Amino acid sequence: MLEKTTRMNYLYDFYQSLLTPKQRSYMSLYYLDDFSLGEIAEEYEVSRQAVFDNIKRTEAMLEEYEKKLLLFRKFQDRKVILENMKKALETNSVEELAKLIEALEILE
């Protein structure tokens, strides 16, 4: 569950501007503020089922955006490359650093 929550938080960070204000609010309350479905339902005066359905639809939308735009995957790839670049700098491996710079350019 924690892995899903972390993934949804990242996807929300990358794609929140593509969501409606209501979707942003529900996702923020549920994933960032750790509100329960019941608490969100009470806040918006709707049923728990309505909140659940909205969150599930929004999760699917975020996954679809990621499938098409790959912002989160590219972020993860860059993070790995940068970590490897730090290691290459520590070992003075110029050839490895050059390869990693090329890999980073390909991601852009």
N, C-alpha and C positions, 0 to 999 in steps of 0.2 A: 504493500500500500504506500509506503514511504517513497518508493521508486516512482510510482505513478504520480504522487503528489508533487515530487520534485520535477518530473517531466512536465506536468501541467503548469507548474509555476513558470518554468522556462518558456514554454509555448505561449503562455499568457503574456509574459514580458515581451516576446518578439512580435506577437500578432494582436495585441489588445486594441490597437488603433483600428483594426478591421472589424471589431465587434460593436454591437449597439451599446448604448449606455446601460441598458438593463442587463445585458449579457455580461458586461464588464463588472457591474455591481455584484451580480450573483456570484461570478467566478472569484472576485476579490474577497467577498465575504466568506465564501466556502473554502477556498484554498489558502488565501493569505491570512485571513483573520480567524480561521478555524470555527466558523459558525456552523451549527447543525442545520439540516434542512428545515427543521421545525422553527428555529430561530429566524431564518431568512423568510420563511412563509409568514411568520407573525409580523415581521418588519414590513413586508409588502402586502399584507392582508390577502394572501393567496393560499392555496392548498400546498401541502408538502409535495404532492405529486406534480403540481405545476412547476415547483422549484426544481425537483428532481429531473423532470423532462427537459427543462430549459438548460440545466447544467449538462446533461448527457448530450443534447444537441450541440451545445457550445463546445464540448470536448471533441465531438466528432468533427466540427468545423475547424478547430485548431489543428487536429491531426491531418485534415485535408489540406489546410494551408501549408503545413510542414511538408507534406508529401509533394506539393507542387513547388514550393519556394526553397526548402531545405536550409532555412536560416539557422535552426538549432544544430543540425548536423554539421554545417560548415563552422559554426562556433566551436563545437566539440573538436573537430579536426584541427582548427587553428590552435586550440589550447594544447593539443598533443604535440603539434609541430613546435610551438613556442617552448614547451618543456624540453623537447629534444634539442632545440637550439641552445638552451641554457647549458645542457650537459655537454654539447659540442664545444661551447665556449670554455667551459671549465677544463676540458681535456685538450684544448687548442687544436681541435680537429677541423681544419679549414675546409677540407673536402666535404666532410659531413655537413658543415654549416652551409656551404654552397648548395648542396642538394636540398637541404631543408628550406632555404630561401626560395629555390625554384618551386618546391612543393607548395609553399605559402602563396606564391604568385599565381599558381594554377587555380587555387581556391577563389581568388578574387574575380 
